[in-house]
Protein backbone atom coordinates (compact mmCIF):
# COMPACT_ATOMS: atom_id res chain seq x y z
CA UNK A 1 0.00 0.00 0.00
CA UNK A 2 1.54 3.31 -1.07
CA UNK A 3 1.47 6.38 1.08
CA UNK A 4 1.00 8.95 -1.68
CA UNK A 5 -1.72 11.58 -1.55
CA UNK A 6 -4.95 10.54 -3.26
CA UNK A 7 -7.57 13.16 -4.13
CA UNK A 8 -11.21 12.08 -4.28
CA UNK A 9 -14.44 13.99 -4.89
CA UNK A 10 -17.41 13.46 -2.61
CA UNK A 11 -20.77 15.09 -2.14
CA UNK A 12 -21.50 16.41 1.35
CA UNK A 13 -24.82 18.05 2.16
CA UNK A 14 -25.48 18.45 -1.55
CA UNK A 15 -22.14 20.11 -2.31
CA UNK A 16 -19.23 18.51 -4.19
CA UNK A 17 -15.83 18.80 -2.56
CA UNK A 18 -12.41 17.27 -3.06
CA UNK A 19 -10.53 15.60 -0.23
CA UNK A 20 -6.82 14.82 -0.33
CA UNK A 21 -5.60 12.07 1.99
CA UNK A 22 -2.77 9.60 2.03
CA UNK A 23 -3.82 6.16 0.75
CA UNK A 24 -3.52 4.46 4.20
CA UNK A 25 -6.11 6.92 5.58
CA UNK A 26 -8.48 6.14 2.70
CA UNK A 27 -8.06 2.40 3.37
CA UNK A 28 -8.82 2.67 7.10
CA UNK A 29 -11.73 5.02 6.35
CA UNK A 30 -13.17 2.33 4.02
CA UNK A 31 -12.76 -0.28 6.76
CA UNK A 32 -14.53 1.92 9.31
CA UNK A 33 -17.37 2.61 6.87
CA UNK A 34 -17.80 -1.13 6.20
CA UNK A 35 -17.75 -1.91 9.92
CA UNK A 36 -20.41 0.75 10.58
CA UNK A 37 -22.43 -0.28 7.50
CA UNK A 38 -22.12 3.18 5.95
CA UNK A 39 -20.90 4.44 2.62
CA UNK A 40 -17.63 6.35 2.74
CA UNK A 41 -19.58 9.41 1.65
CA UNK A 42 -22.01 9.04 4.58
CA UNK A 43 -19.14 8.55 7.03
CA UNK A 44 -17.35 11.64 5.68
CA UNK A 45 -20.62 13.55 5.98
CA UNK A 46 -20.84 12.57 9.65
CA UNK A 47 -17.23 13.61 10.26
CA UNK A 48 -17.92 16.90 8.48
CA UNK A 49 -20.98 17.60 10.65
CA UNK A 50 -19.02 16.97 13.86
CA UNK A 51 -15.85 18.91 13.04
CA UNK A 52 -15.27 22.36 14.41
CA UNK A 53 -12.83 24.82 12.87
CA UNK A 54 -10.63 22.00 11.56
CA UNK A 55 -10.34 21.51 7.82
CA UNK A 56 -12.04 18.36 6.54
CA UNK A 57 -8.90 16.41 5.60
CA UNK A 58 -7.44 17.02 9.07
CA UNK A 59 -10.73 16.08 10.73
CA UNK A 60 -10.76 12.78 8.81
CA UNK A 61 -7.17 11.99 9.80
CA UNK A 62 -7.93 12.67 13.47
CA UNK A 63 -11.12 10.57 13.24
CA UNK A 64 -9.18 7.64 11.78
CA UNK A 65 -6.43 7.92 14.41
CA UNK A 66 -8.96 8.10 17.26
CA UNK A 67 -10.77 5.04 15.89
CA UNK A 68 -7.52 3.08 15.72
CA UNK A 69 -6.58 4.18 19.23
CA UNK A 70 -9.98 3.22 20.62
CA UNK A 71 -9.82 -0.22 18.99
CA UNK A 72 -6.25 -0.84 20.19
The 8 nearest C-alpha neighbors of each residue, nearest first, counted from 0:
[[1, 2, 23, 22, 26, 3, 21, 24],
 [2, 0, 3, 22, 23, 21, 4, 5],
 [1, 3, 22, 21, 23, 0, 4, 5],
 [4, 2, 21, 1, 22, 5, 20, 23],
 [3, 5, 21, 20, 19, 22, 6, 2],
 [4, 6, 20, 19, 21, 22, 3, 7],
 [7, 5, 19, 18, 17, 20, 4, 8],
 [6, 8, 18, 17, 19, 5, 9, 16],
 [9, 7, 17, 16, 18, 15, 6, 10],
 [10, 8, 16, 15, 40, 17, 11, 7],
 [9, 11, 15, 14, 13, 16, 12, 40],
 [12, 10, 14, 13, 44, 15, 9, 40],
 [13, 11, 14, 10, 44, 15, 48, 47],
 [12, 14, 11, 10, 15, 9, 16, 44],
 [13, 15, 10, 11, 12, 16, 9, 17],
 [16, 14, 10, 9, 11, 8, 13, 17],
 [15, 17, 8, 9, 10, 14, 18, 11],
 [18, 16, 8, 7, 9, 6, 19, 15],
 [17, 19, 7, 6, 56, 8, 20, 16],
 [18, 20, 6, 5, 4, 56, 7, 17],
 [21, 19, 4, 5, 22, 24, 18, 6],
 [20, 22, 4, 3, 2, 24, 23, 5],
 [21, 23, 25, 2, 24, 5, 3, 26],
 [24, 22, 26, 25, 21, 2, 27, 0],
 [25, 23, 27, 26, 22, 21, 28, 20],
 [24, 26, 28, 22, 23, 27, 29, 20],
 [27, 25, 23, 29, 24, 28, 22, 30],
 [28, 26, 30, 24, 29, 25, 31, 23],
 [27, 29, 25, 31, 26, 30, 24, 32],
 [30, 28, 32, 26, 27, 31, 39, 33],
 [31, 29, 27, 33, 28, 32, 34, 26],
 [30, 32, 34, 28, 33, 29, 35, 27],
 [31, 33, 37, 29, 35, 30, 34, 39],
 [34, 32, 36, 30, 35, 31, 37, 29],
 [33, 35, 31, 32, 36, 30, 37, 29],
 [34, 36, 32, 33, 37, 31, 30, 42],
 [37, 35, 33, 34, 32, 38, 31, 42],
 [38, 36, 32, 35, 41, 33, 42, 39],
 [37, 39, 41, 40, 32, 42, 36, 33],
 [40, 38, 42, 41, 32, 43, 29, 37],
 [39, 41, 43, 38, 42, 44, 9, 10],
 [42, 40, 44, 38, 43, 39, 37, 45],
 [41, 43, 39, 45, 44, 40, 32, 37],
 [44, 42, 46, 40, 45, 41, 47, 39],
 [45, 43, 41, 47, 42, 46, 11, 40],
 [44, 46, 42, 48, 47, 43, 41, 49],
 [47, 45, 43, 49, 44, 48, 50, 42],
 [46, 48, 44, 45, 50, 49, 43, 55],
 [47, 49, 45, 46, 50, 44, 51, 43],
 [50, 48, 46, 47, 45, 51, 44, 58],
 [51, 49, 47, 48, 46, 53, 58, 52],
 [50, 52, 53, 49, 54, 48, 47, 58],
 [51, 53, 54, 50, 55, 58, 49, 57],
 [54, 52, 51, 58, 50, 55, 57, 56],
 [53, 55, 57, 56, 58, 52, 50, 51],
 [54, 56, 58, 57, 59, 53, 47, 18],
 [57, 55, 59, 58, 54, 18, 60, 19],
 [58, 56, 60, 59, 55, 54, 61, 53],
 [57, 59, 55, 61, 56, 60, 53, 62],
 [60, 58, 62, 56, 57, 61, 63, 55],
 [59, 61, 57, 63, 62, 58, 64, 56],
 [60, 62, 64, 58, 59, 63, 65, 57],
 [63, 61, 59, 65, 60, 64, 58, 66],
 [62, 64, 66, 60, 61, 65, 59, 67],
 [63, 65, 61, 67, 66, 62, 68, 60],
 [66, 64, 68, 62, 67, 63, 69, 61],
 [67, 65, 63, 69, 64, 68, 62, 70],
 [68, 66, 64, 70, 65, 69, 71, 63],
 [69, 67, 65, 71, 66, 70, 64, 63],
 [68, 70, 66, 67, 71, 65, 64, 63],
 [69, 71, 67, 68, 66, 65, 64, 63],
 [70, 68, 69, 67, 66, 65, 64, 63]]
